[in-house]
Amino acid sequence: MSLVINTTTPEGIVLAADSRQSYRNMKGMARIGSENAIKLFEINRRIGVGITGLAFLPEGGVQKNVSQYIEEFRRGSKVKNMEVKEVARKLHHIFDDKYHWEEQLDQIKANIQNDLSSKGCTVLQMEKDGDLLKFSFRTPQGTIENGMARADPIELLVAGYNPDGSHQVYSVAVPGPVQKLRDSKKPNMEYGSSWIGQGDVAARIVLGFDGRIQNIEFVKEAIQARSELEIQGQLRGLEYAIQWGTMTLQDAIDFATLMIQTTSAIQRFSDGINADPGDMPGVGGPINVAVITPDHGFVWVKKKKLHFEDSVVDLDRKPRL
């Protein structure tokens, strides 16, 4: 699943990502496919993109790496002058067109039905709600249980500077929407940190909880008794008071890499949570880091290079004639 983190400060924008590529084999077992995947991309001199989620999509009878779609897009003639918002929307359009997630949801539906049937359960209801599959079933003991599933997402963080010098950060989800996360022209939206992928550890550290807290019964009851907005507001009181608006670029790099290193370490020693065991250790391998500043644009701070023993190949180096 991976982890990509953006930290936006007055000095510039940081994008960091791990390099592990994982998958589930035909038996449904989690496997590590590679520790060398690149998940950060320079779109133009001012804008960068990080991607998590599905690593391959079928095209023409073969599996195509999602990074190839981004590389094809960044080589387009009109990319140079694009704004951050336009890049986010166009990438959303590309992946929404290429990823037939409705078909995956149909397959998930069939798998759930077969699994429940094999356990002696009776399916009472199963219906699609947008990109969600909601279902209820009766156990052999007679209790009624509810469940929910969704297609594996493709998520992107698009961050950078517009031609007028303003900065923005957008999240892109397929299936899902394009959402603005940072905007230098909007008060209280200028600076901060966001993450996509397996962000539960980062969320617990920074926010004090992760999104699965809403699956706990007493939290559900509190939301019903009051409102989700009110409960979320109270929970945000647990968030660490980090002064993003005074953070230096080096501190932002240190923060982003710390979150990825910590996530990888926690996944090494754990196997999900007690309420939902069996998580995939999807974060690992070398950390790639890029920064984007108004003066210097997109610059790699650290990017793993091809190598054989003591030899190193730098694909970013321009050939000499």
C-alpha positions in Angstrom: 0.0 0.0 0.0 2.9 2.4 0.7 3.1 5.8 2.4 3.6 9.2 0.8 3.9 12.3 3.0 3.7 16.0 2.1 4.8 18.7 4.4 4.2 22.3 3.3 6.2 25.1 5.1 7.0 28.8 4.3 10.4 27.8 2.9 9.0 25.2 0.6 7.2 21.9 0.0 8.5 18.4 0.9 7.4 15.1 -0.7 8.7 11.8 0.7 7.8 8.2 0.0 9.0 4.7 0.8 9.9 2.3 -2.0 8.2 -0.9 -1.2 5.9 -2.6 -3.7 3.6 -5.2 -2.2 0.8 -7.4 -3.5 -1.4 -10.4 -2.7 -0.7 -13.6 -4.5 -3.3 -16.1 -5.8 -3.8 -17.5 -2.3 -4.5 -14.1 -0.9 -1.1 -13.9 1.0 0.7 -10.6 1.3 4.0 -10.6 -0.5 6.7 -8.0 -1.0 7.3 -7.6 -4.7 10.1 -5.0 -4.7 12.0 -2.5 -2.4 12.9 -0.3 -5.4 9.6 1.2 -6.6 9.6 5.0 -7.4 6.5 6.7 -6.1 7.5 10.4 -6.5 7.5 12.2 -9.8 8.5 15.6 -11.1 5.7 16.8 -13.3 7.2 20.1 -14.2 9.8 22.4 -12.6 7.2 23.6 -10.1 5.0 20.5 -9.3 5.6 17.1 -7.9 3.3 14.0 -7.4 3.4 11.1 -5.0 1.3 7.9 -5.6 0.1 5.0 -3.5 -2.3 2.1 -3.9 -2.5 -0.3 -6.8 0.8 -0.6 -8.6 -0.4 -2.1 -11.8 -3.5 -1.8 -14.1 -4.4 -4.2 -16.9 -4.1 -2.6 -20.4 -4.1 -4.5 -23.7 -3.8 -7.9 -22.0 -0.7 -7.0 -19.9 -0.2 -5.4 -16.5 1.1 -1.8 -16.8 2.8 0.0 -13.9 0.8 3.0 -12.8 4.1 5.0 -12.9 4.1 4.7 -16.7 0.8 6.6 -16.9 2.4 9.5 -14.9 5.5 9.4 -17.0 3.4 9.6 -20.2 1.5 12.5 -18.8 4.5 14.5 -17.7 6.1 14.2 -21.2 3.0 16.0 -22.6 3.7 19.3 -24.4 1.2 21.3 -22.2 2.4 20.2 -18.8 5.0 22.9 -18.5 2.5 25.8 -17.9 -0.1 23.8 -15.9 -1.3 24.9 -12.5 -1.4 22.5 -9.5 -5.2 22.1 -9.7 -5.1 21.3 -13.4 -2.5 18.6 -12.9 -4.6 17.1 -10.1 -7.8 17.0 -12.2 -6.1 15.6 -15.3 -4.4 12.8 -13.4 -7.8 12.0 -11.8 -9.3 11.8 -15.2 -6.5 9.5 -16.5 -6.7 7.0 -13.7 -10.5 7.1 -13.5 -10.6 6.2 -17.1 -7.9 3.4 -16.9 -9.0 1.8 -13.6 -12.2 -0.2 -13.9 -12.8 -0.3 -10.2 -16.5 -1.2 -10.7 -15.3 -4.6 -12.0 -13.2 -5.2 -8.9 -16.1 -4.3 -6.7 -18.2 -7.0 -8.5 -15.4 -9.5 -7.9 -15.2 -8.5 -4.2 -19.0 -9.0 -4.0 -18.7 -12.6 -5.3 -15.8 -13.3 -3.0 -17.7 -12.1 0.1 -20.8 -14.2 -0.8 -18.6 -17.3 -1.3 -16.7 -16.7 2.0 -19.9 -16.1 4.0 -21.6 -19.1 2.5 -18.6 -21.4 3.3 -18.8 -20.3 7.0 -22.5 -21.2 7.1 -23.7 -17.5 7.1 -26.8 -16.3 5.3 -26.5 -13.0 3.3 -29.4 -10.8 4.1 -28.5 -7.7 2.0 -25.7 -6.7 -0.3 -25.8 -3.4 -2.3 -23.4 -0.9 -3.9 -23.3 2.6 -2.5 -21.0 4.6 -4.8 -17.6 3.0 -4.4 -18.7 1.1 -1.3 -20.2 -2.4 -1.0 -22.5 -2.6 2.1 -23.8 -5.9 3.3 -25.5 -7.7 6.2 -25.6 -11.4 7.1 -26.9 -13.8 9.7 -24.3 -16.0 11.5 -24.9 -19.7 12.3 -25.5 -18.5 15.9 -28.4 -16.3 14.7 -26.8 -12.9 15.2 -27.0 -10.2 12.6 -23.7 -8.6 11.4 -23.0 -5.7 9.1 -20.0 -5.3 6.9 -18.5 -2.9 4.3 -15.9 -3.3 1.6 -14.5 -1.1 -1.2 -12.2 -1.4 -4.2 -8.5 -1.0 -3.7 -7.8 2.8 -4.3 -5.3 4.7 -6.3 -4.3 7.8 -4.3 -2.1 10.7 -5.3 -0.7 13.9 -3.6 -0.2 16.7 -6.1 1.9 19.6 -4.6 3.7 22.6 -5.9 3.7 26.2 -7.0 1.5 27.9 -9.6 3.0 30.3 -12.2 1.9 33.2 -10.1 4.0 32.0 -7.1 1.1 30.7 -5.0 1.3 27.1 -3.7 -1.3 24.4 -3.4 -1.6 20.7 -2.5 -4.4 18.4 -3.7 -5.3 14.8 -2.9 -6.6 12.6 -5.7 -8.5 9.4 -5.1 -9.7 6.9 -7.6 -12.4 5.9 -6.9 -13.1 9.2 -5.1 -12.8 12.9 -5.4 -10.1 15.6 -5.9 -9.7 17.6 -2.7 -7.8 20.7 -1.9 -5.6 20.3 1.2 -3.3 23.4 1.1 -3.7 26.8 -0.5 -1.4 29.8 0.2 -4.3 32.1 -0.7 -6.7 30.7 1.9 -6.2 31.6 5.6 -5.4 28.6 7.9 -4.8 26.4 4.8 -1.3 27.6 3.9 0.9 25.1 5.9 0.7 21.6 7.3 1.2 17.9 6.6 -0.8 15.3 4.7 -0.3 11.7 3.9 -1.8 9.0 1.7 -1.5 5.2 1.8 -1.0 3.4 5.1 -1.2 6.6 7.2 -2.6 5.0 10.4 0.7 5.3 12.3 1.3 8.9 11.2 -2.3 9.7 12.2 -1.9 8.2 15.6 1.3 10.1 16.3 0.1 13.5 15.0 -3.7 13.4 15.5 -3.8 11.0 18.5 -6.1 8.5 16.7 -6.6 7.0 13.3 -9.8 6.7 11.2 -10.7 3.2 12.5 -11.7 4.8 15.8 -15.2 5.2 14.2 -15.6 1.4 14.2 -15.6 1.3 18.0 -19.0 0.9 19.4 -19.0 3.7 22.0 -17.7 6.1 19.3 -20.5 5.1 17.0 -23.0 5.7 19.8 -21.5 9.1 20.5 -21.8 10.1 16.8 -25.4 9.1 16.7 -26.2 10.9 20.0 -24.5 14.1 18.9 -22.9 14.5 15.5 -19.8 13.3 13.6 -18.6 16.9 13.3 -18.8 17.5 17.1 -17.1 14.2 17.9 -14.3 14.8 15.4 -13.8 18.3 16.9 -13.4 16.8 20.4 -11.0 14.1 19.1 -8.9 16.8 17.4 -8.1 18.0 20.8 -5.6 15.1 20.9 -3.6 16.5 18.0 -0.1 17.6 18.7 0.4 21.3 18.4 3.0 21.5 15.6 3.9 24.9 14.4 3.9 24.2 10.6 4.0 27.9 9.8 7.5 28.3 11.4 9.0 25.0 10.4 12.2 25.1 8.3 12.6 23.0 5.2 15.1 20.7 6.9 12.7 20.1 9.8 10.0 19.3 7.3 12.3 16.7 5.6 13.1 15.2 9.1 9.4 15.0 10.0 8.3 13.3 6.8 11.1 10.8 6.9 10.5 10.1 10.6 6.8 9.2 9.9 7.8 6.8 7.1 10.6 5.2 9.2 8.3 4.8 12.2 5.5 3.3 10.1 7.9 0.8 8.7 9.2 -0.1 12.2 5.7 -0.5 13.7 4.7 -2.8 10.7 7.7 -4.9 11.4 6.7 -5.6 15.0 2.9 -5.7 14.6 0.2 -7.5 12.5 -2.6 -5.0 12.3 -4.7 -4.1 15.4 -6.6 -6.3 17.8 -9.9 -5.3 16.3 -8.7 -5.9 12.7 -5.6 -8.2 12.6 -3.7 -9.3 9.6 -2.4 -6.0 8.1 -0.1 -5.8 5.1 3.5 -4.6 5.8 3.4 -2.3 2.8 5.9 0.4 3.9 9.6 -0.2 3.6 12.8 0.1 1.6 14.8 3.3 0.9 13.0 6.6 1.4 13.0 9.0 -1.6 12.7 12.7 -0.8 12.1 15.8 -3.0 11.6 19.4 -2.2 10.0 22.2 -4.2 10.9 25.8 -3.6 9.9 29.1 -5.3 13.5 29.8 -6.3 14.9 26.3 -7.2 11.7 24.4 -8.2 11.6 20.6 -7.9 14.9 19.2 -6.5 15.7 15.6 -5.5 17.1 15.4 -2.0 17.4 11.7 -2.1 16.5 9.3 -4.9 17.7 5.7 -5.1 19.8 5.0 -8.2 20.4 1.9 -10.2 23.6 0.1 -9.1 25.5 -3.1 -9.5 28.0 -3.8 -6.6 30.1 -0.6 -6.6 28.8 0.9 -9.9 26.0 3.5 -9.9 23.8 4.6 -12.8 22.2 8.0 -12.6 19.2 8.1 -14.9 18.6 11.8 -14.1 22.0 12.9 -15.4 21.8 14.5 -18.8 23.9 12.7 -21.5 26.9 14.5 -23.0 27.4 14.8 -26.7 
